[in-house]
Amino acid sequence: MTKADIVNEISKNTFMESIKGSLVKGKNVYLRGFGSFIVKKRAEKTARNISKNTTIIIPEHFIPAFKPAKSFVVKVKGNVKK
């Protein structure tokens, strides 16, 4: 999905609904100069429940993530007041 696709989609839906819909379909959203909304794959892993002393297997799954553009990160780092 590109900026042009998003502009067309906004005329029908809200910005966030467009992004959520794309991620649900497994499509990443790239906004040049801002960042990327991506779908990350988490591998299967073993977890422990310490109170019950048991282990469970968490299956592989997908999660949404945001990766900011380098130019955006540089601007934020240089302008944030402490």
ROMARDREN-908957 format. One record per atom (N, C-alpha, C, O): x negated, y negated, z; residue in one letter; residue number from 1; atom name. Coordinates in pm, whole numbers. Layout:
BEGIN
+--------+--------+--------+----+-----+----+
:     xx :     yy :     zz : aa :   i : at :
+--------+--------+--------+----+-----+----+
:      X :      Y :      Z :  a : NUM : CA :
...
+--------+--------+--------+----+-----+----+
This chain:
BEGIN
+--------+--------+--------+----+-----+----+
:     xx :     yy :     zz : aa :   i : at :
+--------+--------+--------+----+-----+----+
:    -85 :    117 :      0 :  m :   1 :  N :
:      0 :      0 :      0 :  m :   1 : CA :
:    -91 :   -124 :      0 :  m :   1 :  C :
:   -187 :   -131 :     76 :  m :   1 :  O :
:    -60 :   -220 :    -83 :  t :   2 :  N :
:   -139 :   -342 :    -96 :  t :   2 : CA :
:    -58 :   -462 :    -47 :  t :   2 :  C :
:     59 :   -448 :    -11 :  t :   2 :  O :
:   -121 :   -580 :    -46 :  k :   3 :  N :
:    -49 :   -701 :     -5 :  k :   3 : CA :
:     73 :   -726 :    -92 :  k :   3 :  C :
:    179 :   -763 :    -43 :  k :   3 :  O :
:     57 :   -705 :   -223 :  a :   4 :  N :
:    169 :   -727 :   -314 :  a :   4 : CA :
:    285 :   -633 :   -281 :  a :   4 :  C :
:    401 :   -674 :   -283 :  a :   4 :  O :
:    253 :   -507 :   -251 :  d :   5 :  N :
:    357 :   -412 :   -213 :  d :   5 : CA :
:    427 :   -457 :    -86 :  d :   5 :  C :
:    549 :   -446 :    -73 :  d :   5 :  O :
:    348 :   -507 :     10 :  i :   6 :  N :
:    406 :   -552 :    137 :  i :   6 : CA :
:    495 :   -673 :    115 :  i :   6 :  C :
:    603 :   -680 :    174 :  i :   6 :  O :
:    452 :   -768 :     33 :  v :   7 :  N :
:    534 :   -888 :      6 :  v :   7 : CA :
:    667 :   -847 :    -54 :  v :   7 :  C :
:    771 :   -900 :    -16 :  v :   7 :  O :
:    664 :   -754 :   -146 :  n :   8 :  N :
:    789 :   -705 :   -206 :  n :   8 : CA :
:    876 :   -634 :   -102 :  n :   8 :  C :
:    998 :   -648 :   -102 :  n :   8 :  O :
:    812 :   -558 :    -16 :  e :   9 :  N :
:    884 :   -482 :     85 :  e :   9 : CA :
:    944 :   -573 :    192 :  e :   9 :  C :
:   1052 :   -544 :    245 :  e :   9 :  O :
:    876 :   -683 :    224 :  i :  10 :  N :
:    926 :   -775 :    327 :  i :  10 : CA :
:   1059 :   -838 :    284 :  i :  10 :  C :
:   1144 :   -868 :    368 :  i :  10 :  O :
:   1075 :   -858 :    155 :  s :  11 :  N :
:   1202 :   -915 :    110 :  s :  11 : CA :
:   1319 :   -822 :    142 :  s :  11 :  C :
:   1433 :   -867 :    152 :  s :  11 :  O :
:   1290 :   -694 :    158 :  k :  12 :  N :
:   1395 :   -597 :    193 :  k :  12 : CA :
:   1397 :   -567 :    343 :  k :  12 :  C :
:   1504 :   -558 :    402 :  k :  12 :  O :
:   1281 :   -552 :    403 :  n :  13 :  N :
:   1270 :   -514 :    544 :  n :  13 : CA :
:   1177 :   -609 :    618 :  n :  13 :  C :
:   1119 :   -700 :    559 :  n :  13 :  O :
:   1163 :   -586 :    747 :  t :  14 :  N :
:   1066 :   -664 :    823 :  t :  14 : CA :
:    926 :   -607 :    801 :  t :  14 :  C :
:    910 :   -494 :    755 :  t :  14 :  O :
:    828 :   -688 :    835 :  f :  15 :  N :
:    688 :   -649 :    818 :  f :  15 : CA :
:    655 :   -521 :    895 :  f :  15 :  C :
:    596 :   -429 :    840 :  f :  15 :  O :
:    692 :   -517 :   1021 :  m :  16 :  N :
:    657 :   -402 :   1105 :  m :  16 : CA :
:    729 :   -275 :   1060 :  m :  16 :  C :
:    670 :   -167 :   1064 :  m :  16 :  O :
:    852 :   -287 :   1017 :  e :  17 :  N :
:    924 :   -170 :    968 :  e :  17 : CA :
:    857 :   -114 :    844 :  e :  17 :  C :
:    853 :      8 :    824 :  e :  17 :  O :
:    803 :   -201 :    759 :  s :  18 :  N :
:    732 :   -158 :    639 :  s :  18 : CA :
:    607 :    -81 :    675 :  s :  18 :  C :
:    577 :     23 :    615 :  s :  18 :  O :
:    533 :   -131 :    773 :  i :  19 :  N :
:    410 :    -65 :    814 :  i :  19 : CA :
:    442 :     70 :    879 :  i :  19 :  C :
:    379 :    171 :    847 :  i :  19 :  O :
:    539 :     72 :    970 :  k :  20 :  N :
:    576 :    197 :   1035 :  k :  20 : CA :
:    623 :    301 :    933 :  k :  20 :  C :
:    586 :    418 :    942 :  k :  20 :  O :
:    703 :    258 :    838 :  g :  21 :  N :
:    752 :    350 :    736 :  g :  21 : CA :
:    639 :    409 :    653 :  g :  21 :  C :
:    641 :    528 :    621 :  g :  21 :  O :
:    542 :    328 :    617 :  s :  22 :  N :
:    428 :    376 :    539 :  s :  22 : CA :
:    345 :    476 :    618 :  s :  22 :  C :
:    304 :    580 :    565 :  s :  22 :  O :
:    321 :    446 :    746 :  l :  23 :  N :
:    241 :    536 :    829 :  l :  23 : CA :
:    312 :    669 :    851 :  l :  23 :  C :
:    249 :    775 :    853 :  l :  23 :  O :
:    444 :    664 :    868 :  v :  24 :  N :
:    520 :    788 :    885 :  v :  24 : CA :
:    507 :    876 :    761 :  v :  24 :  C :
:    504 :    999 :    772 :  v :  24 :  O :
:    500 :    814 :    644 :  k :  25 :  N :
:    484 :    889 :    519 :  k :  25 : CA :
:    340 :    934 :    497 :  k :  25 :  C :
:    312 :   1006 :    401 :  k :  25 :  O :
:    248 :    893 :    585 :  g :  26 :  N :
:    108 :    931 :    572 :  g :  26 : CA :
:     27 :    839 :    484 :  g :  26 :  C :
:    -86 :    871 :    447 :  g :  26 :  O :
:     83 :    722 :    451 :  k :  27 :  N :
:     12 :    624 :    367 :  k :  27 : CA :
:    -49 :    517 :    455 :  k :  27 :  C :
:     19 :    460 :    540 :  k :  27 :  O :
:   -177 :    488 :    435 :  n :  28 :  N :
:   -245 :    382 :    509 :  n :  28 : CA :
:   -207 :    246 :    452 :  n :  28 :  C :
:   -173 :    235 :    334 :  n :  28 :  O :
:   -213 :    142 :    535 :  v :  29 :  N :
:   -180 :      6 :    493 :  v :  29 : CA :
:   -307 :    -79 :    507 :  v :  29 :  C :
:   -364 :    -88 :    615 :  v :  29 :  O :
:   -350 :   -141 :    397 :  y :  30 :  N :
:   -472 :   -221 :    395 :  y :  30 : CA :
:   -438 :   -367 :    373 :  y :  30 :  C :
:   -375 :   -402 :    273 :  y :  30 :  O :
:   -479 :   -454 :    466 :  l :  31 :  N :
:   -458 :   -597 :    455 :  l :  31 : CA :
:   -596 :   -663 :    449 :  l :  31 :  C :
:   -662 :   -679 :    552 :  l :  31 :  O :
:   -638 :   -701 :    330 :  r :  32 :  N :
:   -771 :   -756 :    310 :  r :  32 : CA :
:   -794 :   -879 :    399 :  r :  32 :  C :
:   -711 :   -969 :    404 :  r :  32 :  O :
:   -906 :   -879 :    469 :  g :  33 :  N :
:   -940 :   -989 :    557 :  g :  33 : CA :
:   -878 :   -980 :    696 :  g :  33 :  C :
:   -912 :  -1059 :    783 :  g :  33 :  O :
:   -788 :   -885 :    718 :  f :  34 :  N :
:   -724 :   -868 :    848 :  f :  34 : CA :
:   -759 :   -732 :    908 :  f :  34 :  C :
:   -813 :   -724 :   1018 :  f :  34 :  O :
:   -728 :   -625 :    836 :  g :  35 :  N :
:   -760 :   -491 :    885 :  g :  35 : CA :
:   -674 :   -385 :    818 :  g :  35 :  C :
:   -601 :   -412 :    723 :  g :  35 :  O :
:   -685 :   -264 :    870 :  s :  36 :  N :
:   -614 :   -150 :    815 :  s :  36 : CA :
:   -535 :    -78 :    923 :  s :  36 :  C :
:   -585 :    -53 :   1032 :  s :  36 :  O :
:   -411 :    -46 :    891 :  f :  37 :  N :
:   -331 :     41 :    975 :  f :  37 : CA :
:   -346 :    179 :    914 :  f :  37 :  C :
:   -306 :    201 :    800 :  f :  37 :  O :
:   -402 :    273 :    990 :  i :  38 :  N :
:   -433 :    404 :    934 :  i :  38 : CA :
:   -372 :    515 :   1020 :  i :  38 :  C :
:   -333 :    493 :   1134 :  i :  38 :  O :
:   -366 :    633 :    961 :  v :  39 :  N :
:   -320 :    752 :   1031 :  v :  39 : CA :
:   -444 :    838 :   1055 :  v :  39 :  C :
:   -512 :    879 :    961 :  v :  39 :  O :
:   -473 :    865 :   1184 :  k :  40 :  N :
:   -589 :    946 :   1220 :  k :  40 : CA :
:   -545 :   1086 :   1257 :  k :  40 :  C :
:   -439 :   1106 :   1316 :  k :  40 :  O :
:   -628 :   1183 :   1221 :  k :  41 :  N :
:   -601 :   1322 :   1253 :  k :  41 : CA :
:   -679 :   1358 :   1379 :  k :  41 :  C :
:   -801 :   1342 :   1383 :  k :  41 :  O :
:   -610 :   1406 :   1480 :  r :  42 :  N :
:   -675 :   1453 :   1602 :  r :  42 : CA :
:   -685 :   1604 :   1596 :  r :  42 :  C :
:   -587 :   1673 :   1568 :  r :  42 :  O :
:   -802 :   1656 :   1623 :  a :  43 :  N :
:   -826 :   1800 :   1617 :  a :  43 : CA :
:   -760 :   1871 :   1736 :  a :  43 :  C :
:   -731 :   1809 :   1838 :  a :  43 :  O :
:   -738 :   2001 :   1720 :  e :  44 :  N :
:   -686 :   2081 :   1829 :  e :  44 : CA :
:   -787 :   2083 :   1943 :  e :  44 :  C :
:   -908 :   2087 :   1920 :  e :  44 :  O :
:   -737 :   2079 :   2068 :  k :  45 :  N :
:   -829 :   2082 :   2180 :  k :  45 : CA :
:   -766 :   2152 :   2299 :  k :  45 :  C :
:   -644 :   2169 :   2306 :  k :  45 :  O :
:   -850 :   2192 :   2392 :  t :  46 :  N :
:   -805 :   2257 :   2513 :  t :  46 : CA :
:   -806 :   2154 :   2626 :  t :  46 :  C :
:   -903 :   2082 :   2645 :  t :  46 :  O :
:   -696 :   2149 :   2700 :  a :  47 :  N :
:   -684 :   2056 :   2812 :  a :  47 : CA :
:   -658 :   2135 :   2940 :  a :  47 :  C :
:   -610 :   2248 :   2935 :  a :  47 :  O :
:   -689 :   2073 :   3053 :  r :  48 :  N :
:   -670 :   2141 :   3182 :  r :  48 : CA :
:   -572 :   2064 :   3269 :  r :  48 :  C :
:   -576 :   1941 :   3277 :  r :  48 :  O :
:   -484 :   2140 :   3335 :  n :  49 :  N :
:   -398 :   2084 :   3439 :  n :  49 : CA :
:   -463 :   2122 :   3571 :  n :  49 :  C :
:   -453 :   2236 :   3616 :  n :  49 :  O :
:   -530 :   2026 :   3633 :  i :  50 :  N :
:   -610 :   2055 :   3752 :  i :  50 : CA :
:   -523 :   2098 :   3869 :  i :  50 :  C :
:   -562 :   2187 :   3945 :  i :  50 :  O :
:   -406 :   2037 :   3886 :  s :  51 :  N :
:   -323 :   2069 :   4002 :  s :  51 : CA :
:   -269 :   2212 :   3995 :  s :  51 :  C :
:   -252 :   2277 :   4099 :  s :  51 :  O :
:   -241 :   2262 :   3875 :  k :  52 :  N :
:   -191 :   2400 :   3860 :  k :  52 : CA :
:   -302 :   2498 :   3824 :  k :  52 :  C :
:   -280 :   2619 :   3819 :  k :  52 :  O :
:   -422 :   2446 :   3799 :  n :  53 :  N :
:   -537 :   2526 :   3758 :  n :  53 : CA :
:   -506 :   2610 :   3634 :  n :  53 :  C :
:   -534 :   2730 :   3630 :  n :  53 :  O :
:   -449 :   2545 :   3534 :  t :  54 :  N :
:   -417 :   2613 :   3408 :  t :  54 : CA :
:   -477 :   2535 :   3291 :  t :  54 :  C :
:   -510 :   2417 :   3304 :  t :  54 :  O :
:   -489 :   2602 :   3180 :  t :  55 :  N :
:   -534 :   2536 :   3057 :  t :  55 : CA :
:   -423 :   2545 :   2954 :  t :  55 :  C :
:   -347 :   2642 :   2949 :  t :  55 :  O :
:   -414 :   2443 :   2871 :  i :  56 :  N :
:   -319 :   2444 :   2761 :  i :  56 : CA :
:   -392 :   2402 :   2634 :  i :  56 :  C :
:   -495 :   2335 :   2640 :  i :  56 :  O :
:   -338 :   2442 :   2523 :  i :  57 :  N :
:   -395 :   2403 :   2394 :  i :  57 : CA :
:   -307 :   2294 :   2335 :  i :  57 :  C :
:   -187 :   2313 :   2315 :  i :  57 :  O :
:   -369 :   2181 :   2306 :  i :  58 :  N :
:   -299 :   2071 :   2241 :  i :  58 : CA :
:   -323 :   2087 :   2091 :  i :  58 :  C :
:   -437 :   2078 :   2046 :  i :  58 :  O :
:   -218 :   2109 :   2013 :  p :  59 :  N :
:   -238 :   2131 :   1868 :  p :  59 : CA :
:   -288 :   2006 :   1798 :  p :  59 :  C :
:   -276 :   1895 :   1850 :  p :  59 :  O :
:   -343 :   2025 :   1678 :  e :  60 :  N :
:   -387 :   1909 :   1601 :  e :  60 : CA :
:   -265 :   1824 :   1568 :  e :  60 :  C :
:   -156 :   1876 :   1545 :  e :  60 :  O :
:   -286 :   1693 :   1567 :  h :  61 :  N :
:   -174 :   1601 :   1543 :  h :  61 : CA :
:   -229 :   1471 :   1484 :  h :  61 :  C :
:   -350 :   1450 :   1478 :  h :  61 :  O :
:   -138 :   1386 :   1442 :  f :  62 :  N :
:   -174 :   1260 :   1380 :  f :  62 : CA :
:   -130 :   1145 :   1469 :  f :  62 :  C :
:    -25 :   1151 :   1532 :  f :  62 :  O :
:   -212 :   1038 :   1473 :  i :  63 :  N :
:   -179 :    919 :   1552 :  i :  63 : CA :
:   -201 :    795 :   1467 :  i :  63 :  C :
:   -288 :    794 :   1379 :  i :  63 :  O :
:   -123 :    689 :   1492 :  p :  64 :  N :
:   -148 :    563 :   1421 :  p :  64 : CA :
:   -265 :    490 :   1486 :  p :  64 :  C :
:   -287 :    501 :   1607 :  p :  64 :  O :
:   -339 :    415 :   1405 :  a :  65 :  N :
:   -453 :    338 :   1456 :  a :  65 : CA :
:   -468 :    211 :   1374 :  a :  65 :  C :
:   -419 :    201 :   1261 :  a :  65 :  O :
:   -538 :    113 :   1432 :  f :  66 :  N :
:   -567 :    -12 :   1362 :  f :  66 : CA :
:   -717 :    -31 :   1360 :  f :  66 :  C :
:   -784 :    -19 :   1463 :  f :  66 :  O :
:   -771 :    -62 :   1243 :  k :  67 :  N :
:   -913 :    -90 :   1228 :  k :  67 : CA :
:   -926 :   -232 :   1173 :  k :  67 :  C :
:   -892 :   -256 :   1058 :  k :  67 :  O :
:   -975 :   -326 :   1255 :  p :  68 :  N :
:   -985 :   -465 :   1208 :  p :  68 : CA :
:  -1094 :   -480 :   1102 :  p :  68 :  C :
:  -1193 :   -407 :   1102 :  p :  68 :  O :
:  -1074 :   -576 :   1011 :  a :  69 :  N :
:  -1173 :   -606 :    908 :  a :  69 : CA :
:  -1294 :   -673 :    974 :  a :  69 :  C :
:  -1280 :   -743 :   1074 :  a :  69 :  O :
:  -1411 :   -651 :    917 :  k :  70 :  N :
:  -1533 :   -709 :    974 :  k :  70 : CA :
:  -1526 :   -860 :    981 :  k :  70 :  C :
:  -1569 :   -918 :   1081 :  k :  70 :  O :
:  -1473 :   -925 :    879 :  s :  71 :  N :
:  -1463 :  -1071 :    880 :  s :  71 : CA :
:  -1372 :  -1120 :    992 :  s :  71 :  C :
:  -1397 :  -1224 :   1051 :  s :  71 :  O :
:  -1267 :  -1046 :   1020 :  f :  72 :  N :
:  -1174 :  -1080 :   1128 :  f :  72 : CA :
:  -1242 :  -1066 :   1264 :  f :  72 :  C :
:  -1227 :  -1152 :   1351 :  f :  72 :  O :
:  -1317 :   -957 :   1282 :  v :  73 :  N :
:  -1388 :   -933 :   1408 :  v :  73 : CA :
:  -1490 :  -1044 :   1434 :  v :  73 :  C :
:  -1502 :  -1092 :   1546 :  v :  73 :  O :
:  -1562 :  -1084 :   1331 :  v :  74 :  N :
:  -1663 :  -1190 :   1345 :  v :  74 : CA :
:  -1597 :  -1320 :   1388 :  v :  74 :  C :
:  -1650 :  -1390 :   1475 :  v :  74 :  O :
:  -1484 :  -1355 :   1329 :  k :  75 :  N :
:  -1414 :  -1478 :   1364 :  k :  75 : CA :
:  -1364 :  -1474 :   1508 :  k :  75 :  C :
:  -1375 :  -1574 :   1579 :  k :  75 :  O :
:  -1310 :  -1362 :   1550 :  v :  76 :  N :
:  -1258 :  -1348 :   1688 :  v :  76 : CA :
:  -1373 :  -1357 :   1787 :  v :  76 :  C :
:  -1362 :  -1426 :   1889 :  v :  76 :  O :
:  -1483 :  -1289 :   1760 :  k :  77 :  N :
:  -1598 :  -1291 :   1852 :  k :  77 : CA :
:  -1654 :  -1431 :   1869 :  k :  77 :  C :
:  -1701 :  -1466 :   1977 :  k :  77 :  O :
:  -1651 :  -1511 :   1763 :  g :  78 :  N :
:  -1708 :  -1644 :   1768 :  g :  78 : CA :
:  -1617 :  -1750 :   1826 :  g :  78 :  C :
:  -1665 :  -1858 :   1861 :  g :  78 :  O :
:  -1486 :  -1722 :   1838 :  n :  79 :  N :
:  -1393 :  -1826 :   1880 :  n :  79 : CA :
:  -1318 :  -1800 :   2010 :  n :  79 :  C :
:  -1247 :  -1888 :   2058 :  n :  79 :  O :
:  -1331 :  -1684 :   2068 :  v :  80 :  N :
:  -1257 :  -1653 :   2191 :  v :  80 : CA :
:  -1323 :  -1724 :   2309 :  v :  80 :  C :
:  -1444 :  -1713 :   2330 :  v :  80 :  O :
:  -1241 :  -1796 :   2385 :  k :  81 :  N :
:  -1288 :  -1869 :   2503 :  k :  81 : CA :
:  -1284 :  -1776 :   2624 :  k :  81 :  C :
:  -1189 :  -1700 :   2641 :  k :  81 :  O :
:  -1386 :  -1783 :   2707 :  k :  82 :  N :
:  -1390 :  -1697 :   2826 :  k :  82 : CA :
:  -1335 :  -1767 :   2945 :  k :  82 :  C :
:  -1330 :  -1710 :   3054 :  k :  82 :  O :
+--------+--------+--------+----+-----+----+
